[in-house]
């Protein structure tokens, strides 16, 4: 049965390739730091289960140390020159979008069809992971199509991938780190403490106030943590489940789904979401580091209000 192990193995191989290419890149003064960072990440993907909790914890601390002391830097690996790319663009035109569109098409097809495919009575793909497996397959299909169409140098795809992750740097793994931190907070009982505080503030019987406390709390906690996945377990345990679901009989699917969107409103407004808001400003060389955030606030606040109304109007019918 194909499941998450397939995706972790695929990701580990890619990061291991980035590490090897980084170590060979003599033009990058921080090549050994890059090699160590992506190599350790590859190790976590390929052998995380064998390392155990303590081993993975030490690995994460080393990753943080490498990033914190500035050991990871940008690279500029040579792949194809501007003239070659311009010629390919003129030759293929809109067909260049075919590989990119292959990813969502494959993901959708796999999600719908894999549940009907079995081998010896056992599903070929883990039914719980069909979307993720299909997405990974879509990336492989897109890579094969792009390679067949463009005939790039053998290592061009890996070198371009390395250039991109080196440009993003440590922020590439920030969502995973913050999601894990959210899980730690939930296990530590932070949600219960927050829930007690919200219960003391929200008037009894005021459904709208309880909904607003959840959506606003999701946005604010996301702004602090930098990621809605970190805020979700805390605020859901603190407000959504005890008040909205058990207290008022709300639909948990609607509350959780729109609540996550409320958290994303906070993502649009915080520099803590570095991979979304600070890295783009750096890559685009904007004069204002917070320029992306300032452009998004006018969208985030009305959307947060709409999400609050949607939960209030749809989840308690």
JOTA-V484947 format. One record per residue. N is the residue number from 1. RES is the residue in three letters. SS is DSSP state (a for helix, b for strand, c for the rest). Layout:
BEGIN
<<N/RES/SS> <N/RES/SS>>
END
This chain:
BEGIN
<<1/UNK/c> <2/UNK/b> <3/UNK/c> <4/UNK/a> <5/UNK/a> <6/UNK/a> <7/UNK/a> <8/UNK/a> <9/UNK/a> <10/UNK/a> <11/UNK/a> <12/UNK/a> <13/UNK/a> <14/UNK/a> <15/UNK/a> <16/UNK/a> <17/UNK/a> <18/UNK/a> <19/UNK/a> <20/UNK/a> <21/UNK/a> <22/UNK/a> <23/UNK/a> <24/UNK/a> <25/UNK/c> <26/UNK/c> <27/UNK/c> <28/UNK/c> <29/UNK/c> <30/UNK/c> <31/UNK/a> <32/UNK/a> <33/UNK/a> <34/UNK/a> <35/UNK/a> <36/UNK/a> <37/UNK/a> <38/UNK/a> <39/UNK/a> <40/UNK/a> <41/UNK/a> <42/UNK/a> <43/UNK/a> <44/UNK/a> <45/UNK/a> <46/UNK/a> <47/UNK/a> <48/UNK/a> <49/UNK/a> <50/UNK/a> <51/UNK/a> <52/UNK/a> <53/UNK/a> <54/UNK/a> <55/UNK/a> <56/UNK/a> <57/UNK/a> <58/UNK/a> <59/UNK/a> <60/UNK/a> <61/UNK/a> <62/UNK/a> <63/UNK/a> <64/UNK/a> <65/UNK/a> <66/UNK/a> <67/UNK/a> <68/UNK/a> <69/UNK/c> <70/UNK/c> <71/UNK/c> <72/UNK/c> <73/UNK/c> <74/UNK/c> <75/UNK/c> <76/UNK/c> <77/UNK/c> <78/UNK/c> <79/UNK/c> <80/UNK/c> <81/UNK/c> <82/UNK/a> <83/UNK/a> <84/UNK/a> <85/UNK/a> <86/UNK/a> <87/UNK/a> <88/UNK/a> <89/UNK/a> <90/UNK/a> <91/UNK/a> <92/UNK/a> <93/UNK/a> <94/UNK/a> <95/UNK/a> <96/UNK/a> <97/UNK/a> <98/UNK/a> <99/UNK/a> <100/UNK/a> <101/UNK/a> <102/UNK/a> <103/UNK/a> <104/UNK/a> <105/UNK/a> <106/UNK/a> <107/UNK/a> <108/UNK/a> <109/UNK/a> <110/UNK/a> <111/UNK/a> <112/UNK/a> <113/UNK/a> <114/UNK/a> <115/UNK/a> <116/UNK/a> <117/UNK/c> <118/UNK/b> <119/UNK/b> <120/UNK/c> <121/UNK/c> <122/UNK/b> <123/UNK/b> <124/UNK/c> <125/UNK/b> <126/UNK/c> <127/UNK/a> <128/UNK/a> <129/UNK/a> <130/UNK/a> <131/UNK/a> <132/UNK/a> <133/UNK/a> <134/UNK/a> <135/UNK/a> <136/UNK/a> <137/UNK/a> <138/UNK/a> <139/UNK/a> <140/UNK/a> <141/UNK/a> <142/UNK/a> <143/UNK/a> <144/UNK/a> <145/UNK/a> <146/UNK/a> <147/UNK/a> <148/UNK/a> <149/UNK/a> <150/UNK/a> <151/UNK/c> <152/UNK/c> <153/UNK/c> <154/UNK/c> <155/UNK/c> <156/UNK/a> <157/UNK/a> <158/UNK/a> <159/UNK/a> <160/UNK/a> <161/UNK/a> <162/UNK/a> <163/UNK/a> <164/UNK/a> <165/UNK/a> <166/UNK/a> <167/UNK/a> <168/UNK/a> <169/UNK/a> <170/UNK/a> <171/UNK/a> <172/UNK/a> <173/UNK/a> <174/UNK/a> <175/UNK/a> <176/UNK/a> <177/UNK/a> <178/UNK/a> <179/UNK/a> <180/UNK/a> <181/UNK/a> <182/UNK/a> <183/UNK/a> <184/UNK/a> <185/UNK/a> <186/UNK/a> <187/UNK/a> <188/UNK/c> <189/UNK/c> <190/UNK/a> <191/UNK/a> <192/UNK/a> <193/UNK/a> <194/UNK/a> <195/UNK/a> <196/UNK/a> <197/UNK/a> <198/UNK/a> <199/UNK/a> <200/UNK/a> <201/UNK/a> <202/UNK/c> <203/UNK/c> <204/UNK/c> <205/UNK/c> <206/UNK/c> <207/UNK/a> <208/UNK/a> <209/UNK/a> <210/UNK/a> <211/UNK/a> <212/UNK/a> <213/UNK/a> <214/UNK/a> <215/UNK/a> <216/UNK/a> <217/UNK/a> <218/UNK/a> <219/UNK/a> <220/UNK/a> <221/UNK/a> <222/UNK/a> <223/UNK/a> <224/UNK/a> <225/UNK/a> <226/UNK/c> <227/UNK/c> <228/UNK/a> <229/UNK/a> <230/UNK/a> <231/UNK/a> <232/UNK/a> <233/UNK/a> <234/UNK/a> <235/UNK/a> <236/UNK/a> <237/UNK/a> <238/UNK/a> <239/UNK/a> <240/UNK/a> <241/UNK/a> <242/UNK/a> <243/UNK/a> <244/UNK/a> <245/UNK/a> <246/UNK/c> <247/UNK/c> <248/UNK/c> <249/UNK/c> <250/UNK/c> <251/UNK/c> <252/UNK/a> <253/UNK/a> <254/UNK/a> <255/UNK/a> <256/UNK/a> <257/UNK/a> <258/UNK/a> <259/UNK/a> <260/UNK/a> <261/UNK/a> <262/UNK/a> <263/UNK/a> <264/UNK/a> <265/UNK/a> <266/UNK/a> <267/UNK/a> <268/UNK/c> <269/UNK/c> <270/UNK/c> <271/UNK/c> <272/UNK/c> <273/UNK/c> <274/UNK/a> <275/UNK/a> <276/UNK/a> <277/UNK/a> <278/UNK/a> <279/UNK/a> <280/UNK/a> <281/UNK/a> <282/UNK/a> <283/UNK/a> <284/UNK/c> <285/UNK/c> <286/UNK/c> <287/UNK/c> <288/UNK/c> <289/UNK/c> <290/UNK/c> <291/UNK/a> <292/UNK/a> <293/UNK/a> <294/UNK/a> <295/UNK/a> <296/UNK/a> <297/UNK/a> <298/UNK/a> <299/UNK/a> <300/UNK/a> <301/UNK/a> <302/UNK/a> <303/UNK/a> <304/UNK/a> <305/UNK/a> <306/UNK/a> <307/UNK/a> <308/UNK/a> <309/UNK/a> <310/UNK/a> <311/UNK/a> <312/UNK/a> <313/UNK/a> <314/UNK/a> <315/UNK/c> <316/UNK/c> <317/UNK/c>>
END
